[in-house]
Amino acid sequence: MAFLNQWAYLGGSIILILIGLFGVLTRKNLIKIVVSIGIMDTGVNLLLVSLGYINNGIAPILTQTNANNSLNFVDPLPQALVLTAIVIGVAVLALALSIVIKIYENQQTLQIDEIRGLKL
């Protein structure tokens, strides 16, 4: 059963990545593209956390009760990477939204087809 739970997280993260990729490739509205990038970012973060998961793992803190090295310790590196990726993702999305706001102020549209100066 735990095997299926881990595959559910992996499958869910891959589905989120594909939904975000679909949104980036098919949408013409800049806000929808930015939201799709956020969905892809969430899928990648979920994928990293699910790859670092260990069934019945314990925190990698040595105490008197778990001083034995044969215990299953959870690797803290993927969790630290995901925390860093969340902060970077929020900064990138904020920057992208500020660029979209400036584009709207200059062009009065968010549709890629209607923005002047873009060659498609």
N, CA, C and O atoms as a GROMACS GRO file, in nm:
protein
  480
    1MET      N    1   0.081  -0.120   0.000
    1MET     CA    2   0.000   0.000   0.000
    1MET      C    3   0.086   0.126   0.000
    1MET      O    4   0.052   0.225  -0.066
    2ALA      N    5   0.196   0.123   0.074
    2ALA     CA    6   0.285   0.240   0.077
    2ALA      C    7   0.348   0.263  -0.060
    2ALA      O    8   0.376   0.376  -0.099
    3PHE      N    9   0.369   0.153  -0.133
    3PHE     CA   10   0.423   0.165  -0.268
    3PHE      C   11   0.328   0.244  -0.358
    3PHE      O   12   0.372   0.329  -0.436
    4LEU      N   13   0.198   0.217  -0.345
    4LEU     CA   14   0.099   0.290  -0.425
    4LEU      C   15   0.091   0.436  -0.384
    4LEU      O   16   0.069   0.523  -0.467
    5ASN      N   17   0.108   0.464  -0.253
    5ASN     CA   18   0.105   0.603  -0.209
    5ASN      C   19   0.220   0.682  -0.270
    5ASN      O   20   0.202   0.796  -0.312
    6GLN      N   21   0.338   0.621  -0.273
    6GLN     CA   22   0.453   0.691  -0.332
    6GLN      C   23   0.430   0.713  -0.481
    6GLN      O   24   0.464   0.819  -0.533
    7TRP      N   25   0.375   0.616  -0.550
    7TRP     CA   26   0.348   0.633  -0.692
    7TRP      C   27   0.239   0.737  -0.716
    7TRP      O   28   0.238   0.805  -0.819
    8ALA      N   29   0.146   0.751  -0.621
    8ALA     CA   30   0.043   0.854  -0.634
    8ALA      C   31   0.106   0.993  -0.629
    8ALA      O   32   0.068   1.081  -0.706
    9TYR      N   33   0.203   1.013  -0.540
    9TYR     CA   34   0.271   1.142  -0.534
    9TYR      C   35   0.353   1.167  -0.660
    9TYR      O   36   0.353   1.278  -0.713
   10LEU      N   37   0.423   1.065  -0.708
   10LEU     CA   38   0.501   1.081  -0.831
   10LEU      C   39   0.410   1.109  -0.950
   10LEU      O   40   0.438   1.198  -1.031
   11GLY      N   41   0.302   1.033  -0.960
   11GLY     CA   42   0.208   1.055  -1.070
   11GLY      C   43   0.140   1.190  -1.063
   11GLY      O   44   0.123   1.257  -1.165
   12GLY      N   45   0.102   1.231  -0.942
   12GLY     CA   46   0.040   1.362  -0.926
   12GLY      C   47   0.134   1.476  -0.962
   12GLY      O   48   0.092   1.575  -1.022
   13SER      N   49   0.260   1.461  -0.926
   13SER     CA   50   0.356   1.566  -0.959
   13SER      C   51   0.381   1.573  -1.109
   13SER      O   52   0.394   1.681  -1.165
   14ILE      N   53   0.388   1.458  -1.174
   14ILE     CA   54   0.407   1.457  -1.320
   14ILE      C   55   0.284   1.516  -1.390
   14ILE      O   56   0.297   1.587  -1.490
   15ILE      N   57   0.165   1.486  -1.338
   15ILE     CA   58   0.043   1.543  -1.397
   15ILE      C   59   0.043   1.695  -1.381
   15ILE      O   60   0.006   1.766  -1.474
   16LEU      N   61   0.085   1.746  -1.263
   16LEU     CA   62   0.092   1.891  -1.244
   16LEU      C   63   0.191   1.955  -1.340
   16LEU      O   64   0.164   2.062  -1.396
   17ILE      N   65   0.305   1.891  -1.360
   17ILE     CA   66   0.404   1.944  -1.453
   17ILE      C   67   0.347   1.948  -1.595
   17ILE      O   68   0.367   2.046  -1.666
   18LEU      N   69   0.278   1.843  -1.634
   18LEU     CA   70   0.222   1.838  -1.770
   18LEU      C   71   0.109   1.939  -1.788
   18LEU      O   72   0.095   1.998  -1.895
   19ILE      N   73   0.026   1.960  -1.683
   19ILE     CA   74  -0.079   2.061  -1.691
   19ILE      C   75  -0.018   2.200  -1.708
   19ILE      O   76  -0.065   2.280  -1.789
   20GLY      N   77   0.086   2.228  -1.631
   20GLY     CA   78   0.152   2.357  -1.644
   20GLY      C   79   0.217   2.375  -1.780
   20GLY      O   80   0.210   2.484  -1.838
   21LEU      N   81   0.279   2.270  -1.832
   21LEU     CA   82   0.341   2.277  -1.964
   21LEU      C   83   0.236   2.300  -2.072
   21LEU      O   84   0.257   2.377  -2.166
   22PHE      N   85   0.123   2.233  -2.059
   22PHE     CA   86   0.014   2.253  -2.154
   22PHE      C   87  -0.034   2.397  -2.152
   22PHE      O   88  -0.058   2.456  -2.257
   23GLY      N   89  -0.047   2.454  -2.032
   23GLY     CA   90  -0.091   2.592  -2.020
   23GLY      C   91   0.008   2.690  -2.081
   23GLY      O   92  -0.032   2.788  -2.144
   24VAL      N   93   0.136   2.665  -2.061
   24VAL     CA   94   0.238   2.754  -2.117
   24VAL      C   95   0.238   2.748  -2.269
   24VAL      O   96   0.254   2.850  -2.336
   25LEU      N   97   0.221   2.629  -2.323
   25LEU     CA   98   0.230   2.614  -2.468
   25LEU      C   99   0.103   2.655  -2.543
   25LEU      O  100   0.111   2.692  -2.660
   26THR      N  101  -0.014   2.648  -2.479
   26THR     CA  102  -0.137   2.670  -2.554
   26THR      C  103  -0.207   2.801  -2.523
   26THR      O  104  -0.287   2.846  -2.605
   27ARG      N  105  -0.181   2.864  -2.411
   27ARG     CA  106  -0.253   2.986  -2.374
   27ARG      C  107  -0.190   3.109  -2.437
   27ARG      O  108  -0.069   3.113  -2.459
   28LYS      N  109  -0.273   3.208  -2.466
   28LYS     CA  110  -0.227   3.333  -2.527
   28LYS      C  111  -0.231   3.450  -2.429
   28LYS      O  112  -0.178   3.557  -2.459
   29ASN      N  113  -0.292   3.431  -2.311
   29ASN     CA  114  -0.301   3.536  -2.210
   29ASN      C  115  -0.178   3.526  -2.119
   29ASN      O  116  -0.144   3.418  -2.072
   30LEU      N  117  -0.114   3.639  -2.094
   30LEU     CA  118   0.010   3.638  -2.015
   30LEU      C  119  -0.013   3.596  -1.870
   30LEU      O  120   0.072   3.529  -1.812
   31ILE      N  121  -0.127   3.634  -1.812
   31ILE     CA  122  -0.157   3.593  -1.674
   31ILE      C  123  -0.173   3.442  -1.666
   31ILE      O  124  -0.123   3.379  -1.572
   32LYS      N  125  -0.240   3.384  -1.762
   32LYS     CA  126  -0.258   3.238  -1.763
   32LYS      C  127  -0.126   3.167  -1.781
   32LYS      O  128  -0.105   3.059  -1.725
   33ILE      N  129  -0.036   3.224  -1.857
   33ILE     CA  130   0.097   3.165  -1.874
   33ILE      C  131   0.175   3.170  -1.743
   33ILE      O  132   0.243   3.074  -1.707
   34VAL      N  133   0.166   3.281  -1.672
   34VAL     CA  134   0.236   3.293  -1.543
   34VAL      C  135   0.178   3.194  -1.441
   34VAL      O  136   0.253   3.132  -1.366
   35VAL      N  137   0.045   3.179  -1.439
   35VAL     CA  138  -0.017   3.081  -1.349
   35VAL      C  139   0.027   2.939  -1.387
   35VAL      O  140   0.049   2.856  -1.298
   36SER      N  141   0.039   2.911  -1.514
   36SER     CA  142   0.084   2.779  -1.559
   36SER      C  143   0.228   2.753  -1.515
   36SER      O  144   0.263   2.640  -1.480
   37ILE      N  145   0.312   2.855  -1.517
   37ILE     CA  146   0.449   2.840  -1.468
   37ILE      C  147   0.447   2.809  -1.319
   37ILE      O  148   0.527   2.728  -1.272
   38GLY      N  149   0.357   2.872  -1.244
   38GLY     CA  150   0.344   2.843  -1.102
   38GLY      C  151   0.299   2.699  -1.076
   38GLY      O  152   0.346   2.635  -0.982
   39ILE      N  153   0.209   2.649  -1.160
   39ILE     CA  154   0.163   2.510  -1.147
   39ILE      C  155   0.279   2.414  -1.176
   39ILE      O  156   0.295   2.314  -1.107
   40MET      N  157   0.359   2.445  -1.278
   40MET     CA  158   0.476   2.361  -1.308
   40MET      C  159   0.574   2.363  -1.192
   40MET      O  160   0.632   2.260  -1.158
   41ASP      N  161   0.595   2.478  -1.131
   41ASP     CA  162   0.685   2.491  -1.017
   41ASP      C  163   0.637   2.405  -0.901
   41ASP      O  164   0.718   2.340  -0.835
   42THR      N  165   0.507   2.405  -0.874
   42THR     CA  166   0.452   2.322  -0.768
   42THR      C  167   0.471   2.174  -0.798
   42THR      O  168   0.503   2.096  -0.708
   43GLY      N  169   0.453   2.135  -0.923
   43GLY     CA  170   0.474   1.995  -0.961
   43GLY      C  171   0.618   1.951  -0.943
   43GLY      O  172   0.643   1.839  -0.898
   44VAL      N  173   0.712   2.038  -0.978
   44VAL     CA  174   0.854   2.003  -0.961
   44VAL      C  175   0.888   1.991  -0.812
   44VAL      O  176   0.962   1.902  -0.772
   45ASN      N  177   0.834   2.082  -0.730
   45ASN     CA  178   0.860   2.074  -0.587
   45ASN      C  179   0.802   1.945  -0.527
   45ASN      O  180   0.867   1.881  -0.444
   46LEU      N  181   0.682   1.908  -0.568
   46LEU     CA  182   0.621   1.784  -0.519
   46LEU      C  183   0.701   1.663  -0.566
   46LEU      O  184   0.715   1.566  -0.491
   47LEU      N  185   0.753   1.667  -0.686
   47LEU     CA  186   0.836   1.558  -0.737
   47LEU      C  187   0.963   1.543  -0.654
   47LEU      O  188   1.001   1.431  -0.619
   48LEU      N  189   1.029   1.652  -0.623
   48LEU     CA  190   1.151   1.644  -0.543
   48LEU      C  191   1.125   1.590  -0.403
   48LEU      O  192   1.203   1.509  -0.352
   49VAL      N  193   1.016   1.634  -0.341
   49VAL     CA  194   0.985   1.585  -0.207
   49VAL      C  195   0.948   1.438  -0.210
   49VAL      O  196   0.988   1.361  -0.123
   50SER      N  197   0.872   1.397  -0.312
   50SER     CA  198   0.831   1.256  -0.319
   50SER      C  199   0.948   1.164  -0.351
   50SER      O  200   0.947   1.047  -0.311
   51LEU      N  201   1.049   1.214  -0.422
   51LEU     CA  202   1.166   1.130  -0.448
   51LEU      C  203   1.251   1.110  -0.323
   51LEU      O  204   1.320   1.009  -0.310
   52GLY      N  205   1.248   1.207  -0.232
   52GLY     CA  206   1.327   1.197  -0.110
   52GLY      C  207   1.255   1.129   0.004
   52GLY      O  208   1.309   1.121   0.115
   53TYR      N  209   1.134   1.080  -0.019
   53TYR     CA  210   1.053   1.018   0.087
   53TYR      C  211   1.100   0.876   0.112
   53TYR      O  212   1.131   0.802   0.019
   54ILE      N  213   1.104   0.838   0.240
   54ILE     CA  214   1.137   0.701   0.282
   54ILE      C  215   1.027   0.653   0.375
   54ILE      O  216   0.991   0.723   0.470
   55ASN      N  217   0.972   0.534   0.347
   55ASN     CA  218   0.868   0.479   0.434
   55ASN      C  219   0.924   0.452   0.572
   55ASN      O  220   1.032   0.396   0.587
   56ASN      N  221   0.848   0.491   0.673
   56ASN     CA  222   0.885   0.473   0.814
   56ASN      C  223   1.020   0.535   0.846
   56ASN      O  224   1.090   0.488   0.935
   57GLY      N  225   1.055   0.640   0.776
   57GLY     CA  226   1.180   0.709   0.803
   57GLY      C  227   1.166   0.802   0.921
   57GLY      O  228   1.057   0.850   0.952
   58ILE      N  229   1.277   0.827   0.986
   58ILE     CA  230   1.276   0.918   1.100
   58ILE      C  231   1.367   1.036   1.069
   58ILE      O  232   1.448   1.031   0.976
   59ALA      N  233   1.353   1.140   1.147
   59ALA     CA  234   1.433   1.261   1.125
   59ALA      C  235   1.580   1.228   1.148
   59ALA      O  236   1.613   1.150   1.237
   60PRO      N  237   1.670   1.287   1.068
   60PRO     CA  238   1.813   1.255   1.080
   60PRO      C  239   1.879   1.327   1.197
   60PRO      O  240   1.975   1.403   1.179
   61ILE      N  241   1.827   1.302   1.317
   61ILE     CA  242   1.882   1.362   1.438
   61ILE      C  243   1.923   1.247   1.529
   61ILE      O  244   1.839   1.166   1.568
   62LEU      N  245   2.049   1.239   1.564
   62LEU     CA  246   2.097   1.132   1.650
   62LEU      C  247   2.067   1.164   1.796
   62LEU      O  248   2.105   1.269   1.847
   63THR      N  249   1.998   1.072   1.860
   63THR     CA  250   1.970   1.083   2.003
   63THR      C  251   2.009   0.952   2.070
   63THR      O  252   2.066   0.864   2.006
   64GLN      N  253   1.979   0.941   2.199
   64GLN     CA  254   2.011   0.817   2.271
   64GLN      C  255   1.928   0.699   2.221
   64GLN      O  256   1.976   0.586   2.219
   65THR      N  257   1.805   0.726   2.180
   65THR     CA  258   1.717   0.616   2.138
   65THR      C  259   1.742   0.570   1.996
   65THR      O  260   1.712   0.454   1.964
   66ASN      N  261   1.795   0.654   1.909
   66ASN     CA  262   1.818   0.611   1.770
   66ASN      C  263   1.965   0.627   1.731
   66ASN      O  264   1.994   0.671   1.620
   67ALA      N  265   2.054   0.594   1.819
   67ALA     CA  266   2.197   0.604   1.789
   67ALA      C  267   2.244   0.493   1.696
   67ALA      O  268   2.357   0.499   1.646
   68ASN      N  269   2.162   0.393   1.673
   68ASN     CA  270   2.198   0.283   1.584
   68ASN      C  271   2.196   0.333   1.439
   68ASN      O  272   2.100   0.397   1.398
   69ASN      N  273   2.300   0.304   1.362
   69ASN     CA  274   2.310   0.352   1.224
   69ASN      C  275   2.226   0.271   1.126
   69ASN      O  276   2.218   0.307   1.008
   70SER      N  277   2.162   0.163   1.171
   70SER     CA  278   2.083   0.080   1.080
   70SER      C  279   1.941   0.132   1.061
   70SER      O  280   1.862   0.071   0.989
   71LEU      N  281   1.906   0.243   1.125
   71LEU     CA  282   1.771   0.298   1.112
   71LEU      C  283   1.756   0.369   0.978
   71LEU      O  284   1.854   0.412   0.916
   72ASN      N  285   1.632   0.381   0.935
   72ASN     CA  286   1.602   0.452   0.810
   72ASN      C  287   1.589   0.600   0.839
   72ASN      O  288   1.488   0.645   0.894
   73PHE      N  289   1.689   0.676   0.801
   73PHE     CA  290   1.684   0.820   0.817
   73PHE      C  291   1.633   0.882   0.687
   73PHE      O  292   1.669   0.838   0.578
   74VAL      N  293   1.551   0.984   0.700
   74VAL     CA  294   1.503   1.059   0.584
   74VAL      C  295   1.614   1.156   0.542
   74VAL      O  296   1.675   1.223   0.625
   75ASP      N  297   1.638   1.162   0.412
   75ASP     CA  298   1.739   1.253   0.360
   75ASP      C  299   1.688   1.396   0.365
   75ASP      O  300   1.586   1.426   0.302
   76PRO      N  301   1.754   1.486   0.437
   76PRO     CA  302   1.702   1.624   0.447
   76PRO      C  303   1.737   1.711   0.327
   76PRO      O  304   1.684   1.822   0.314
   77LEU      N  305   1.823   1.665   0.239
   77LEU     CA  306   1.864   1.747   0.126
   77LEU      C  307   1.750   1.782   0.031
   77LEU      O  308   1.739   1.899  -0.007
   78PRO      N  309   1.664   1.688  -0.011
   78PRO     CA  310   1.553   1.728  -0.098
   78PRO      C  311   1.459   1.830  -0.033
   78PRO      O  312   1.406   1.918  -0.100
   79GLN      N  313   1.438   1.817   0.097
   79GLN     CA  314   1.351   1.912   0.166
   79GLN      C  315   1.413   2.052   0.167
   79GLN      O  316   1.344   2.152   0.148
   80ALA      N  317   1.544   2.059   0.189
   80ALA     CA  318   1.612   2.188   0.187
   80ALA      C  319   1.611   2.248   0.046
   80ALA      O  320   1.594   2.369   0.030
   81LEU      N  321   1.628   2.164  -0.055
   81LEU     CA  322   1.623   2.213  -0.193
   81LEU      C  323   1.485   2.264  -0.229
   81LEU      O  324   1.472   2.365  -0.298
   82VAL      N  325   1.382   2.196  -0.182
   82VAL     CA  326   1.246   2.240  -0.212
   82VAL      C  327   1.214   2.371  -0.142
   82VAL      O  328   1.148   2.458  -0.200
   83LEU      N  329   1.259   2.388  -0.018
   83LEU     CA  330   1.237   2.516   0.050
   83LEU      C  331   1.304   2.630  -0.027
   83LEU      O  332   1.247   2.738  -0.042
   84THR      N  333   1.425   2.606  -0.074
   84THR     CA  334   1.494   2.706  -0.154
   84THR      C  335   1.421   2.731  -0.286
   84THR      O  336   1.409   2.845  -0.330
   85ALA      N  337   1.374   2.623  -0.348
   85ALA     CA  338   1.303   2.636  -0.476
   85ALA      C  339   1.171   2.710  -0.459
   85ALA      O  340   1.129   2.782  -0.550
   86ILE      N  341   1.104   2.694  -0.345
   86ILE     CA  342   0.979   2.766  -0.321
   86ILE      C  343   1.006   2.915  -0.313
   86ILE      O  344   0.933   2.995  -0.372
   87VAL      N  345   1.110   2.954  -0.241
   87VAL     CA  346   1.143   3.096  -0.229
   87VAL      C  347   1.181   3.154  -0.365
   87VAL      O  348   1.137   3.263  -0.400
   88ILE      N  349   1.262   3.082  -0.440
   88ILE     CA  350   1.302   3.130  -0.573
   88ILE      C  351   1.182   3.135  -0.666
   88ILE      O  352   1.169   3.229  -0.745
   89GLY      N  353   1.093   3.036  -0.658
   89GLY     CA  354   0.973   3.034  -0.741
   89GLY      C  355   0.881   3.151  -0.713
   89GLY      O  356   0.825   3.210  -0.806
   90VAL      N  357   0.864   3.185  -0.586
   90VAL     CA  358   0.781   3.300  -0.551
   90VAL      C  359   0.842   3.429  -0.606
   90VAL      O  360   0.771   3.515  -0.657
   91ALA      N  361   0.974   3.441  -0.596
   91ALA     CA  362   1.041   3.561  -0.649
   91ALA      C  363   1.027   3.569  -0.801
   91ALA      O  364   1.003   3.677  -0.855
   92VAL      N  365   1.041   3.458  -0.869
   92VAL     CA  366   1.028   3.457  -1.015
   92VAL      C  367   0.885   3.491  -1.057
   92VAL      O  368   0.865   3.567  -1.151
   93LEU      N  369   0.786   3.435  -0.986
   93LEU     CA  370   0.647   3.466  -1.019
   93LEU      C  371   0.614   3.613  -0.992
   93LEU      O  372   0.540   3.675  -1.068
   94ALA      N  373   0.668   3.669  -0.885
   94ALA     CA  374   0.645   3.811  -0.856
   94ALA      C  375   0.708   3.898  -0.965
   94ALA      O  376   0.648   3.996  -1.009
   95LEU      N  377   0.828   3.862  -1.008
   95LEU     CA  378   0.893   3.936  -1.115
   95LEU      C  379   0.815   3.923  -1.245
   95LEU      O  380   0.798   4.022  -1.317
   96ALA      N  381   0.768   3.803  -1.276
   96ALA     CA  382   0.691   3.783  -1.399
   96ALA      C  383   0.561   3.863  -1.395
   96ALA      O  384   0.521   3.921  -1.496
   97LEU      N  385   0.494   3.866  -1.281
   97LEU     CA  386   0.370   3.943  -1.271
   97LEU      C  387   0.396   4.092  -1.282
   97LEU      O  388   0.315   4.165  -1.338
   98SER      N  389   0.508   4.139  -1.228
   98SER     CA  390   0.539   4.281  -1.242
   98SER      C  391   0.570   4.316  -1.388
   98SER      O  392   0.534   4.425  -1.434
   99ILE      N  393   0.634   4.227  -1.459
   99ILE     CA  394   0.659   4.249  -1.602
   99ILE      C  395   0.528   4.249  -1.680
   99ILE      O  396   0.509   4.330  -1.771
  100VAL      N  397   0.436   4.159  -1.643
  100VAL     CA  398   0.305   4.155  -1.709
  100VAL      C  399   0.229   4.285  -1.683
  100VAL      O  400   0.163   4.336  -1.773
  101ILE      N  401   0.237   4.338  -1.562
  101ILE     CA  402   0.171   4.466  -1.531
  101ILE      C  403   0.228   4.578  -1.617
  101ILE      O  404   0.153   4.659  -1.670
  102LYS      N  405   0.360   4.583  -1.632
  102LYS     CA  406   0.422   4.687  -1.716
  102LYS      C  407   0.382   4.671  -1.863
  102LYS      O  408   0.359   4.770  -1.932
  103ILE      N  409   0.374   4.548  -1.910
  103ILE     CA  410   0.329   4.524  -2.048
  103ILE      C  411   0.186   4.572  -2.064
  103ILE      O  412   0.152   4.633  -2.166
  104TYR      N  413   0.101   4.546  -1.966
  104TYR     CA  414  -0.038   4.591  -1.974
  104TYR      C  415  -0.047   4.744  -1.973
  104TYR      O  416  -0.129   4.802  -2.045
  105GLU      N  417   0.036   4.809  -1.892
  105GLU     CA  418   0.035   4.955  -1.890
  105GLU      C  419   0.077   5.015  -2.023
  105GLU      O  420   0.026   5.118  -2.064
  106ASN      N  421   0.171   4.950  -2.091
  106ASN     CA  422   0.219   5.002  -2.220
  106ASN      C  423   0.131   4.962  -2.338
  106ASN      O  424   0.111   5.042  -2.430
  107GLN      N  425   0.079   4.842  -2.336
  107GLN     CA  426   0.008   4.788  -2.453
  107GLN      C  427  -0.143   4.783  -2.438
  107GLN      O  428  -0.213   4.768  -2.538
  108GLN      N  429  -0.197   4.795  -2.317
  108GLN     CA  430  -0.339   4.784  -2.286
  108GLN      C  431  -0.400   4.651  -2.327
  108GLN      O  432  -0.520   4.644  -2.356
  109THR      N  433  -0.321   4.547  -2.328
  109THR     CA  434  -0.370   4.413  -2.356
  109THR      C  435  -0.276   4.311  -2.294
  109THR      O  436  -0.159   4.339  -2.269
  110LEU      N  437  -0.330   4.192  -2.268
  110LEU     CA  438  -0.248   4.081  -2.217
  110LEU      C  439  -0.240   3.966  -2.316
  110LEU      O  440  -0.177   3.864  -2.289
  111GLN      N  441  -0.305   3.982  -2.432
  111GLN     CA  442  -0.302   3.878  -2.533
  111GLN      C  443  -0.172   3.886  -2.612
  111GLN      O  444  -0.134   3.994  -2.659
  112ILE      N  445  -0.106   3.775  -2.627
  112ILE     CA  446   0.023   3.772  -2.697
  112ILE      C  447   0.006   3.814  -2.844
  112ILE      O  448   0.092   3.880  -2.900
  113ASP      N  449  -0.106   3.774  -2.905
  113ASP     CA  450  -0.128   3.805  -3.046
  113ASP      C  451  -0.143   3.955  -3.071
  113ASP      O  452  -0.110   4.002  -3.180
  114GLU      N  453  -0.192   4.030  -2.971
  114GLU     CA  454  -0.220   4.171  -2.990
  114GLU      C  455  -0.108   4.264  -2.944
  114GLU      O  456  -0.115   4.385  -2.966
  115ILE      N  457  -0.006   4.210  -2.882
  115ILE     CA  458   0.103   4.294  -2.832
  115ILE      C  459   0.190   4.334  -2.950
  115ILE      O  460   0.238   4.250  -3.025
  116ARG      N  461   0.209   4.465  -2.964
  116ARG     CA  462   0.292   4.515  -3.074
  116ARG      C  463   0.438   4.489  -3.047
  116ARG      O  464   0.481   4.495  -2.932
  117GLY      N  465   0.514   4.462  -3.148
  117GLY     CA  466   0.658   4.441  -3.136
  117GLY      C  467   0.697   4.295  -3.123
  117GLY      O  468   0.816   4.264  -3.129
  118LEU      N  469   0.601   4.205  -3.107
  118LEU     CA  470   0.633   4.063  -3.101
  118LEU      C  471   0.614   4.001  -3.237
  118LEU      O  472   0.511   4.021  -3.301
  119LYS      N  473   0.712   3.927  -3.282
  119LYS     CA  474   0.703   3.855  -3.409
  119LYS      C  475   0.670   3.710  -3.379
  119LYS      O  476   0.748   3.640  -3.316
  120LEU      N  477   0.554   3.666  -3.424
  120LEU     CA  478   0.513   3.526  -3.402
  120LEU      C  479   0.508   3.451  -3.531
  120LEU      O  480   0.475   3.332  -3.532
   0.00000   0.00000   0.00000
